[in-house]
Amino acid sequence: MTVQFDIRTAPFSRWNVENALDEPAHGYFARLVAAEGHSSVTRYADGIDVNTRHTNPETLLDVLLKLPLAEGRKARLLNATPQRRGDGVWLAGQRLNHSDLSFSSRRWCPGCLHESGHHRTWWDITAIQTCPFHGVDLVEHDKNAEAVRWWWPEMSVSPGGDVLHSPIGRTGDDRSFSGYIVGRLGFGPYVPAPLLDRCDLSAAISVCQMLGTLLSLPWTDNLPGNPEMFGEAGFRAIGGSAVALVEALRAWIRINVPKEIVRRGYTIVFGQANKRRQALSDPELSNLLKKAFRKALALEARGVCDPLTNDDFLDDEIGLTALAQRIGISRKGISAVADAIGLLPEREWYRAPVKFDPSEADTIEFHCRRMATRVEAAASLGLVSQDIQHLVDAGYLREFRNVSIEGPSGARFLQSDIQVVLDRLIELLTVDSNCTSLGLFAFAKGMKIERGDGAADILRGRLKIVAGDRSRAGFRAIRIVTAEADPSLPPSSRTPSKTIKRLPNQMSLAEAEIELNITRQTLWALVQEKHLSLQEQNGARWLDRAEVVVFGRDHRNAREFLTYIEGSLDDLKQTMTDNNIRALLSPHPKSKGHSVNVIYRYSDLRKVLRFRRDPTRITTRSFQNFWDKARAMTSERPPFLYLPSTLSLDGQAISNAKRTLTFMVVFNEDTGILAFEGRRLANGLSFEIAISNPQSLEKLEEALVTIASLV
């Protein structure tokens, strides 16, 4: 209830304790209780008929404003105390959501408390996880792991007697998510973020948390419900320009989203993040994110390697009707093609206006003008025109109507779909020179089936094929195996006909060792302790790819940090032990078997060693762009070397699946040279590549071909 104060009987005798610029009413009230010599805010408040069982800053503000304070001090209290108004909470002139604040227990920065023993109002904002001035995480418990509740009036000491403050030097780097929020509240230096400055603070926080959650995790249908820890990653993506935002989204798509999902449109790729975007209270910011989502997906779906250089996608868009008139085909034809190439994923052209930025419009026109007729598609695939319909019915080709620009009327087919079929044929080829085989036409006639059905069965993997006349096109260049090689032949004269193929979501044990940069014994230990799940079928063993990637993101081999700390493994283990951090895996005496790597949680290492960026990985954009292309190339060409998602700063050993070829890969950031040093059977096969050289990928391909021919 509201208490009417009388100066002669005022409950506080020492309201001359100065309130700070960023001190809220509930923090100042607690300090006044402490100044009176009382040890409980709740009991003291009961004595003046004020209910503080549940911290309500507005109630305490009402009490404090009736004290004989100077107008300047009252203005500071009003500015620094969160107050409900309409559908939000207002703090220092900025609107926040109710969920953005928490008063259940106190949080603090030991460095800030050491400088001044008062509560900062921005500590109550859940999105702020680190102090922008001292660069340390906000603390929620004392040394006895006990929360400090608001009934306790002392700021610098916990109820158990633990000192809550400590001297910490200022980092001088406030361009963080926390620094942005504090700067917008006026309690720190202003941090410019053009895309966020246009909206209220609650929308900015929601967007950063949503983007950070999306970009920090592998692709999933649902985002986790604890977005507070991901705000920093989201701010790094959207805190700059729209172009930087699109590039961050592209990098995430490239690494995390399966290719079959990319083709389904941005509402599927971005899933729950897109739904949260739609729920934003700021329509302008929501529209900007939608354009960024669509642009990033469109560029990746088309396989564009060059970075985006302008933000034209934010304006100068062309409508569906105007684009149809420009190309000379119907609106429905434009919609179908745009949908097929990932630029119209929601199929909503009949319900809402559809706009394309200039590059998207050019891409749609490019695909429309290159589309093949039924006869042309059949010729490219080595079939006859009546066979094409079977591939359409089986889902291997998409048929488009109302897209004829010139030439005969009728259905058209995307050149990209035709290329996918041709690539599939190459993927299905096996090597068996001693087998009996027939061409598709002869096979279909002998089996009394339609050629198109035979072609569809080949693509489904139901028929085994070998290479035929390579001078011919598509299905005419392959032959169907009708009888396996004679088993009486010596093994060296034929290739085994049975191969085990893993699905894209599966990872071999050798690949997992390289991805995690650990030994085989360590990998087995992780499996035995249920940190990773081993799957087995028909004698084959593998791990779940997504599970390994997530584990690698959240954990590290301790040896990777020795260069950073400039010490030994024992030094690092002692430092972690001093901070009450236990390793996930620790080495054991050799008498108990092969030892294992020391594994720590990445979050624990980051907390103890206090680094912001990963000091164990090469993260420059130019290198990662080359590395992603190199990974794709080495995984598709003999001798099928496996490269990790990111390269260790100290270099890393990589190998093929059978581990017969091993290379130590080291990148020199000063010279831009990526060195492959051959080990074991690969001794003497070393080579170097300058990644800035435009022909760097061609040189890598030449090296792979040379190695494959020698082993």
Secondary structure, DSSP 8 states (H G I E B T S, - for coil): ------GGG-S-S-TTS---TT--HHHHHHHHHHHTT-S-HHHHHHHTT---SS--HHHHHHHHTTS---HHHHHHHHHHS-EEETTEEEETTEEE-GGGB--SS--B-HHHHHH--S--GGGGBTT--B-TTT--B-B-B-TTS-B--TT---SSB-TTS-B--------S---SHHHHHHHHHTSS-----HHHHTS-HHHHHHHHHHHHHHHHS---SS--S-GGGGHHHHHHHHSS-HHHHHHHHHHHHHHHS-HHHHTT-HHHHSHHHHHHHHT-S-HHHHHHHHHHHHHHHHHHHTT--S-----GGGS--EEHHHHHHHHTS-HHHHHHHHHHTTS-TT--TTTS--EE-HHHHHHHHHHHHT-EEHHHHHHHHTS-GGGHHHHHHTTSS--B-S---SSS-S-EE-HHHHHHHHHHHHHHEE--TTSEEEEHHHHHHHHT--HHHHHHHHHHT-S-EEE--TTS-GGGGEEEEEE---TTS-GGGS--S------TTEE-HHHHHHHHT--HHHHHHHHHTTSS-EEEETTEEEEEHHHHHHHHHHEEEGGGGHHHHTS-HHHHHHHHHHTT---SB----GGGSS----EEEHHHHHHHHT-SS-TTB---HHHHHHHHHHHHHHHHSTT-EE--SS-BTT-EEEEETTSSEEEEEEEETTTTEEEEEEEETTTT--EEEETTSTTHHHHHHHHHHHHHHH-
